Amino acid sequence: MTKTSSQHAGYAATRAKLLRGETTCIQLVNEAEKKITDGKHLNAFLSVFPDKAREQALILDKKIQAGNAGACAGMVIAVKDNISMRNHRLTCASKILENFSAVYDATVICRLLAQDAIIIGKTNMDEFAMGSSTENSAFRPSLNPVDATRTPGGSSGGSAVAVAAGMSHASLGSETGGSVRQPAAMCGVVGVKPTYGRVSRWGLVAFASSFDQIGPIASNVEDAALVLQTIAGYDPNDSTSVSTPVPNYCETLSQGCKGLRIGVPKEYLGRGCSDSVQAAIEKTIQFFKSEGMIVEPVSLPHTEYCIATYYILTTAEASSNLARYDGVRYGFRVNNPEDLTDMYVRSRTEGFGAEVKRRIMLGTFVLSAGYYDSYYMKAQKIRRRIKEDFDKAFMNCDAIYTPTTPTTAFMLGEKASDPLEMYLNDIYTSSANIAGIPGISVPIGNDENGLPIGGQIMTKDFDEVTMFRIAAAIERNNP
């Protein structure tokens, strides 16, 4: 078993050392590069750029000495390889974009750099963010740093591995159905899905546009809060971005949670949830009660339809979004095609992996004439019902508490031959993406094999403050 991030100091301690002159940004980059090299077998990164990071670090060391460094000065961050960074490869872990370089920086990258964060590299992922294990990468799977025979979860598996193995202070992942929270839970770190519209999607390669959100992964709640605070906020480049003010999340972490009402949905426990996960959830519920929080059962009656609704709608959007990869404008193109149709077919056939093809075909089917009303429109109606379930629940509680995943990290290859079994790993996380609400996964213990277990807090739209407060309380109870 490898040392996990819960045993690594967070950024706050590192920043204090920087300000006291006990370390430098150059040293932090060198340490990160060494850990990335030592952990190369984990395949967390698809590209690393330490020389560029060192150039930035030299500038930051002077800014720190001058006393005008940004809020994230010296924070080493890894970025999922579906987020655009100018003049760096943007592969989405797909052969079809293997040699493509981005021509602009995503808004989240601009905001991190403006606050003097250091970007160390681009991380591995499931191809086009389609998967729950990072086994769908065209460039080999990532391995769980706690147990390298197991998956780290997905699709932001590389980003979770980078943090859990101490290769970066934090990382950025993307969420469509739990792809930040699920790998965070399986690797024993903190993962955040913000409210839809809270963080700009400008520069994020689209999978399912009405679900996608960028979110941070970090070794602790405070670091995750700082990163979200840095990247959140209105962006005129993103038509789905909202102008709701971004609070100072870090300032509220130490506030007590006494009197908060925690709802526990009966539909999220029982069949399919392992004994060790249920035991960890029950232990945290007892902690809530001991802290003066009020724990009550709630019902989310349309939960059983979440997975079907999620996969119908996201595959439909993926079918549309991925139509642009046709071998004409950019990306992979086959050699010597017979004609235009042959170029389209062969470029997409050879460029996309099996899971991406499966989802494109499913999405095309549910959008086709004769099936649109039966599947796509019906799923949209159920999506509205699922959102109404949460709205009703939040009338009687401040937050909802559930497991993040039904089990701990599973073995590599264990579910690769059964797509439906793999899809069920998103059963507890996809509902937040369907409803657009925020959610966070925070470590709550380990199973009998020492594998991390994550607990999930979900709150109403744009109430990340309450979500972080409760997560910080859980973290203090699980040092």
Secondary structure as UniProt FT lines:
FT   HELIX           5..7
FT   HELIX           11..20
FT   HELIX           25..38
FT   HELIX           40..42
FT   STRAND          45..48
FT   HELIX           50..66
FT   TURN            71..74
FT   STRAND          76..80
FT   TURN            81..82
FT   TURN            86..87
FT   TURN            92..93
FT   HELIX           95..97
FT   TURN            98..99
FT   HELIX           107..114
FT   TURN            115..116
FT   STRAND          118..123
FT   HELIX           127..129
FT   TURN            135..136
FT   TURN            138..139
FT   TURN            148..149
FT   HELIX           157..164
FT   TURN            165..166
FT   STRAND          170..175
FT   TURN            179..180
FT   HELIX           181..187
FT   STRAND          190..193
FT   TURN            196..197
FT   TURN            202..203
FT   TURN            209..211
FT   STRAND          213..218
FT   HELIX           221..231
FT   TURN            236..237
FT   TURN            239..240
FT   HELIX           249..252
FT   TURN            253..254
FT   TURN            258..259
FT   STRAND          261..265
FT   HELIX           266..268
FT   TURN            271..272
FT   HELIX           275..290
FT   TURN            291..292
FT   STRAND          294..298
FT   TURN            301..302
FT   HELIX           303..305
FT   HELIX           306..321
FT   HELIX           322..324
FT   HELIX           340..351
FT   HELIX           354..367
FT   TURN            369..371
FT   HELIX           372..377
FT   HELIX           378..393
FT   TURN            394..396
FT   STRAND          399..403
FT   TURN            412..413
FT   TURN            416..417
FT   HELIX           419..423
FT   HELIX           424..426
FT   TURN            427..429
FT   HELIX           430..435
FT   STRAND          439..446
FT   TURN            448..449
FT   STRAND          452..458
FT   TURN            461..462
FT   HELIX           464..477
//
